[in-house]
Amino acid sequence: MKVLNKIFIPLIVLSLFTSCSVKTNKLMRTGTFMPNDIQLHQTMNDFELLGEGEVSVEYSRYLFFFTHLNLINGKEVARRNQTIINFSGNGNFNYTLLPDIKIRRAVYDMHIKYPTADFLVPVNIITEKQGMFLGSRVKQTMKVKAYKIKDK
């Protein structure tokens, strides 16, 4: 009898505590008047070209794993300070076409040169690779155009 009391009393107390819990769920349905797709038709006449420039980065790769950044835009690299420009887009945007993070650090100088630019467009990337024993030296040069949306 004592064994049954030791088993059943805690089970009864446990079931009482679990049945006394309060759980509140609020489900709200809202209707929206926002369309599913919005299209904005723009042409090159809607943009103003502020300028274009080239940015470059030089780095060495050792044992195919380790990367040592040498120069960004012809200047020594401050390894503690990293400012990276992210190129992004919505929809059918292919992220494999994005420049790697090393050249995106160099694009920050274009942002400083054209602070009123609404967006920066990478035009092309030229990669020069010099093979070495168990490594390589790489220089990447990217042409960037800065655009601003015209005020109407």
N, C-alpha and C positions, 0 to 999 in steps of 0.2 A: 504494500500500500504506500509506503514511504517513497519507494522508487517511482511509482506512478505519479505521486504528487510532485516529485522533483522534475518529472518530464512534462506533465500536462499543465501545471501551473505556469511555468515560463512560456509554454506555447499559447496558452490562453491570454496571458499578459501581452505577449508579442503581437498576437492577432488583434487585440484591442487597440494597441498603439498604432498599428499600421492602418487600421480601419478609420481612425480618427484624424488622419492627415487631411489637409485641405489643399486641393489643387485647383487652380483657376485657369481655365483656357478661354481666351477671347479670340474669336474668329470674326474677322471683319471683311466683308466683301466691299470692294470699291469699284466703281465704274470709272473708266478714264475716257476722256475726250481726245487724248493724244493719239495721233496716228502711229502705226507700227513702224513705218519707214518715212524718213524725211529726205528729200533730195534737194541739193543746192547746186544749181548749175552755174558754174563760173568758167570764164575763159581767161586767157592770158592778159586780156585788156583790163581785167579787174585787179591785176597785181602790178606793183611797181618794183622794178629791179633796183635794189639799192647798191649792189656791187657784187663782185665775185672775188675769190681769192683761193690760194692753195695752202693747205696745211700738211705737215709731214711729221712722221715719227720714225725714229731709228732705234732698233733693238737687236739684241743678240739672243739666239736660242742655243742652249747647250744640252747635249744628250737628249734632244727632242722633247724634253719636259720642262726644263728651267728656262725662264725668260728674264733677261736683264734689259730694262729700258734705258737707253743711252741719252737720246735727245728728243725733245718735243718742240717742233717748229724752230729747230736750230739752237735751242736753249737747253741747259742742263735740267735734269728732271728733279723736282722736289718730291721725294717719295712719300713724305708725310702729308702733303696737300694734294688731294685728288679731286678735280672737278671734272665731271663727266657730263656730256650732253647726250641725252637720250633721243633717238629718232623713234617715233612711234606713230601708229596709225590704227584706224579701225577698219572693220570690214575684211575684205580679201587682201590683207597686207601680209606679204611673205617675210617673216622675220629672219629667214636664212640669208636674205639679201642685205641685212644691216651690216655696217662696218663693225669690226671687232672693237673691244673696249679701249685698246691702245690708241687707235686713230680717233676715237670719239673724245678722248682727253684733249687732243689737239684742236678739235673744233671749237673749244671754249674760246680760243683767241678770236675766232670769227664772230662769236657772240659779243665779245668785248668791242670789236671793231665796228660792228653794226648793232648797237643796242636797241634801235627802234624796229629791227626786223621782226616780223611776225613769225616767220619760219625760215629755216635753213634747209637747202636741198643739196644732198650729195650728188654730184654729177658723175664723177668717175673716180676710180681708185687705181693707181699704178703701183704695183708691188715689184720691187727689185730685190732679188735674193742672191746672195753670194754664199755658195756652199763651202764649208770648212770641214775638217775632220771632227766627227761627232757633234756637229753644230752648224749654225749658219748665221749670217748677218742679214738683216732684212731692213729695207727702207720702204715705207709706204707713203705715197703722196696722194692726197685727195683734193679734188677741185670742188669747191662749195659755192653755191649762189645764195644770196640773201634777198628775200622778197618781203614786201610789205603790202597789205591789202589797201587799195586806194579808198580814200574817203569820198563819199558821193555827196 
